[in-house]
Amino acid sequence: HSRLPMTVLVELAGRERDPVRGCAEEAKRWIREQPASGEEISRFLLSNALRDRLVPEQVTQILVNAQVVRWPSSVRPSLGGHAEYSMLAFAPDDTRTRLRAKLLENMPDLERLKGQPALRAQLISWIGEHLDELDEGSAILPDAFLAKRALSVTPRGLSRRSNRPYRQLFRASDFSSLPLEGRRRIASPEALLRRLDDMSCVGCHQSRTIAGFHWLGVDGAEVAAGNALYVSRSVPLLADSRRRARYALQLAKQEQPDFSRPFAERDDDDGGLVGSRCGLGDPGFASWTCAEGLVCDRYDAPTDDAIVGVCTNAGAAGQGDFCEAGALSATSDPHRDRSGSAPERACASGVCNINRTGFPGGMCTSSCSDMPADGSCGVIAVLTPFNNCLARKTPFPQCLAEHVSPAGLRACDESHPCRDDYVCATTPEGAGGCMPPYFLFQLRVDGHP
């Protein structure tokens, strides 16, 4: 079983705004008073919100996100591997019989902006004139600045310079004269710069996602444990679903909704648990604190960009925590990215699985017989025999059955997410356990026929 990592999103036009009640009636079409799941939700949507919508005339654009390159940790040992994702958008032409490539929303064309100083200066002016919308997260970049394609890379999120297009164009000092103090989300030049990257295609898709995706679909019971997702929605998507639900309820009641969108890296309800993003002292991230007993570690932040870190246990690393992370020597060319050497951090129990064996930042695991309370018994592939098995074209489930060893992983579910660069996979016992994403064969493009 493999979905071959690619997603296609079809965007549909909304209904006309009611001149009296605004969007209230449209919002009510999305609201179901009693909870439901699976086919029941599908039937509800098809008879309400999506009624008369699933037709070609209503398609406004089609978005594609596809993994095009994946190198194992043997090729990029300091990073724990490397993958690239191509992002494209298409819209129907005037005849609505063909699709044409279109500009990507809020994705700046770096090559053009770097080569045209006058255009770069216009972009700085535009940013200064749209601070309210940038703070709110609703700004739409004009077409003159946009690209038609984007390439995001993983692992290491926004520590990879290529996932930060605006950080390649500007320095925080370029915004030092702007009136930012007291703003909700862009209260400092560094926060504004990170907000801009957060709103780009690559910045959003590499912030706390499932191997570059926000939604990968639900795996059925037929998918082998060890190749199935236990949680198929990313941390930002779960948070944004709650925000959108509040928004729809406010519209339905004809109340003034809160249009503001948090950063994809950290939503407003984040409790600062292990793996949460946290501020390292910049005033724009003063509210990004860690829960009691945790500390904010710079993790793999580049030496020239140590603004945001990761909440972690003070002292020894806990179950599933990072245990081998050095500063990233980030460049605009992702193929040159490397992680600096770092001594292994002691694990409170068990051992540290390191970068060169496919665990980005290292990951502490224990034995299944000696797991802490937040543990879950799963399996980890024995690297060389497992890869050799796949190379012989042996079916993945057979290799998974013959060349893995049990391990105590960090338990996970939608309320207890894994840290960045890890997915909540289904264990043989039917629970959730944190694993590197590309240990799931269906999430990697390499090795397919």
N, C-alpha and C positions, 0 to 999 in steps of 0.2 A: 504494500500500500504506500502510495506517495502522492502528495498533491503537487509536487514539483513547485518550488516556492515562487509563486506569482499570484498577485491579486488584481482583480479588475473591479473598479467601482463605477457604477452608472449613476450620474446625477440627474435628477428629474426636476422640472420646473414646478414651482408652487402654484397654488390657485390665486386668483385675483383677490386683492385686499378688499374687504367689505367697507364701503364708505362710512358706515356708522359704527359697526362693531370691530373694525380693524381686522386683526388676525385671530380673533377669539374663536370663530367657528372652525377655522382651519386647525387651530391648536387642539380643539376638542376631539377632532378626528383621530388624534394620536393617543388619547388618554383612555385607559381602561381602568375602571374602578377596582375590579378584582384581579389579583395577580394571576399570571398564566405563563406558560412556557411552550416551546416546541411548536407543534402543528396548531395548537389553539391560538397562539400569538399570530402565526401566519394567516390563519383564517380571519382573525380580527382585523389585521392590517389590510388584507386584500378587500375586505368589505367596507373599510372606512378610509384610513389615510391614503392608501394606494389605489383606491377605486378609481378607475379611468385614468390612472397615472402611468401604468406599465404599457405604454404604447410609444412607438418611435417618435411621434410628434412632440412628446413631452421630454425627450432626452436633450439635455443642454450640453453635457460633456461626458466623456468616458476617460477615466484615469487608470493608468497601468503602473504597477510597481513590481519589478521582476528582478530576482537575483540572477546576475549574469556572470559573476566570478566568485569562486570560493576556493581559498587555499587553506590546507590544513596547518596545524601548528608546527609540523615538520618544516614548512616553508617560511612561516612567520613565528618562530618560537617565542620571541619576547612578547608578542601580542596575544598568544594563544590562538592564532589563526587570523584569517582575513576574509572578508566577503564584500562584494559591491552590488549595489542595487540601482537599476536604471528606472527613472521616473519620466513618464510621458503623459501628455494629455491630448485628446482628440475631440473634435466637435463636428456635428453634421454640416455638410455644405448646404448651399441654398436649395438644392434639389432634395435634400435629406435622403439621398441614396448612397452617398459616400461619406467617409470620415476624413478630416484633414487635421494635421498636427496643429495644435494651438499653443499659445503662451501659457506657462505655468503660473498660477496665482502666487504672488509674493515671493517668487524665486528670481533673484537678481542675476543678470547676465554678466558674470564676472569678467570674462574675456573682453567684452565690449567696454565695461566700466573701467577696467584697468588700463585699457588702451586709449580712452577718451577722457582726459582730465576735466574737460568742460561738462561732460555728462555726469561724472562723479561729483562735481561741485553742485550740479542741479539736484542730485540725490540728497546731498547734505542739506540743501535748502528745503527740499520736500520734507525730510525728516523733522526739521525744526518747526515746520508749519503744521505738523500732524501729530503732535505729542499726545493730545487727548485720546486720539484713536489708537495710537501705539500703546498707551497705558491701558486702555480698555481691551486691546487685542482685536480690534475690528478694522484696522487700517488695511486698505487695498492699494498696493503699489501700482502706479500707472504703467501702461503697456510699454512706454519708452524705455523702461529699465529692465524688462522681463526677459527670461530665457525660455527656450522651447524644450529643453531637456535638463535633467539634473542627475547626478550620480552621488549616492550616499554610501558611506563605508562603515563597517563594523568590525570588531568591537570597539569599545571605549568612547562611544557617544560624542559629546561636544568637546572632549579632550582631543579629538582628531580635528585638526585645523580645516580639513576639507569639508567637514560638516558644519563649519561656521563661515559662510560666505561673507558676511559683513565684517567679521573679525579679520578677514583677508584684505578687505577694502579700507577699514578704518581702525583707528586707535581710540580708546576711551577719551583721550585728550581732545579729539576732534569735536566732542560734544560738551566740553567743560563750560562753555558760555551759555548753555541752554538752561531755562528755568525748570529744573527737575526736582528740587527739594520739596518734600511733602507729598509727592505723587505716590499712588498706591503701589505700582509695580515697577516704575522706572525712576526711582528716587535718586539715582546716581548715574554718571556716564557709563559705568560698567554694566549696570542693570539695563540701561537702554540698549547697549550693544548686544547684550545677551538676549534681550527681548526681540530685537530685530532678527537674530539668528533663529530664535524659537519660532518665529512666524514663517520662516522659509521652509520649503519642502524638506530639504535634507536635515535641517535642525530639528524639526518636529518629528520626523521619522526615525531619528536616532536618539530620541529622548525616552528612555525607559520603555522600549518597545520589545516585541517578541521577534528578535532577529530581523529588525528593520520593518516589521509590520505591526499595525495596531489591531488587526482582526484577522485571524486565520481559520475561523470556522471550527465547529465542534466535531471531534473524532467519535466515531461509532464504536460499539463494542467489538467489532470485527478487527479493529486495529490493534496490533500486538503491543502489549505493555513494553515500554522502553522506546516506542516509536510514536506514542500518542501524547497529545497535549491534555493536561488536566485543567488548565486555565487557558482559554483561547483568546481572551481579550487583554490588551495591555493595560498597565497601570493608568496612563493618561486617558485611554478610552473609557475605562470604568468610571474615572472621576468626571470626565466630560459627559458621560451618559447621565450621571446624577445632576450635573449642572443643567443639561438640556431638559431634563424632566421638570426641574424647578421652573425653568424658563417657560415651558409649555403650560404649566399650571397657572403661572402668573398671567400669561396671555389669555388663557381661557376665562379667567376671572376679570379680564379687562383691567388688570393692574399694570403698573409700570415695571417691566422686568429689569433685572440687573444684566446688562449686556456684557459685562466684563468677563474675560476669559483668563484664567491663571496661566502660568508657564506650564508647558507640557512636563517639564522636569519635576515640578512640585505643585500640587493643587492646594487650595486653601484649607482643606480638612486633613492634610498630612500631619501625622502626629510625631514626625521626626524619629521614626523607628529605624532599625538597622537597615541600611541600604538607601535611606532617604537622602536627597540632596540637601546640603546645608551651606550656610555662608561662612566664609573664613575671615570676616572682618569688614568687608565693604558695606557701607551704610545701606546700599540698595537691597541687600539680602539679610538685613538685621532680623527679620521675622523668620528666617529659615534656620530654626534652631533644632537641636536634637533632644530626644526624650531624656528624662533623668537617668543617670548612670551611663549614658553614651557620650562620645566625643565626636567632634567634626574633624575628620582626617582628610588631608589634601588628596589622598589616594593617588591617581595618575595624572593630576592636573599639570600641564606643562609649566616649566619654570617661569615663563613670561606671562602666565595666565592663571595664577593660583588664587582664584576668586571664589569658586564654588568647590566644595568637597563632598564627602560621604559620611553619614552617621555610622559609627561602628562602636563595638564594645571597647571600653578602656582596658588596656592590658592585652591579655591573650585573646585571640580570635575565637569567636563562637562557631557553632555548627553552621556551615554554609557561608561563613564570613570570608573576606579576602585575606590572603596570607602571603602574597608576593606581588607587590605593586610598586613600581617606580615611575618617576615623572616621564611623561611622554615627550619625545623630541619632535613635536608636531611640525609638519611643513604643509605647504599647500598641495604637495604631491603625496597622496596617501601611500604610494608604493615605497616611499622613503621613510615612513613612520616607523619608529622603534621605541620600545619602552626601556628606560634606563635600568641598570642593574639595581636590585634591591634585596637585602637580606630577607630570608624567610621569616615571617612573623609566627611566633609560637601559637599553636592551636590549643585551646583549653582541653580538648579531648581529641584523640585520633591523630590524623596526619594531614599534611598540606599537599594537595594535588596541584602541581605547579603549571605555569604557563606553557612550557614546551610539551606538556602532555594534553593540551587542549583546554585548560581551565583559565580563562582570562582573569588576571589579577590573583590567581590562586584560589583554591576553595578548600576549607576544612571539612573533612569527613571523618566519621568514626566507624566502628564495627556495629553491625545490627544488634549485637548482644550487649552493647555498652553505649546506647544512644542517650543523649540528654532529652529533656522533656519536649524540646522543639524539633525532635528528629523524626525521620520517616525512612523505613528500610526500602532501599531501591537497589539498582544494579548499575555498575560502571563497566564499560567495555574494556577488556584487556587489549591495549592499543594495537600492538603489532599483529598478534594472531587474528584479531577482529578485522583489521584492514586487509590482511592477506586473504581472509575468507571472502570479503566483498570483492577483492580483485579477481578471485576465481569465478565470479558471477554467481556465487551461492546466494540464494534468496535471503534477504535481510533478516526475516524472523528466525531462520535457522542459525545464522551467524550470531544473532542476539542470544539464542538459547545456548549455544556452545562455547562462546568466548566472552563471558562476562563474569564478574564476581560481585557478591553482595556488598553493600556499603550503606552506612547510616548517613542519609542526606538531610538537608534542612527541609522540614515540612512546609507546605505552602498551599494556599487556596486564594480565592479572590480577595479575602480580607487580610491575608498574610502573604504579600507578594515576595518574589525572589528579588535579589538585588540586580542592578543593571547587568546586561550581557548574559543573563541566565533565564531559562524558561521553567515553568511549573509543569513537569512531565508526569505522566501516570506511572506509578510504580506497579510491580507485579501484584501487590496487595490491594491495588485499586485506589490508593491514596495519591496525594501530590508530593513530589519531591523536586528540589531545585537541581537542574542539570545545565551544562553548556548546551546551547540550542542545536549545534550541529552534531551532537551525539544522536539526535533524532534524524534518521536518514531522510525523512520526508521534508526536512527544512533545509536541505543542501542540494545545490544543483549538480555538484560533482558526483560521479559514480553512477549516474542514470544512463540507460541505454541510449 
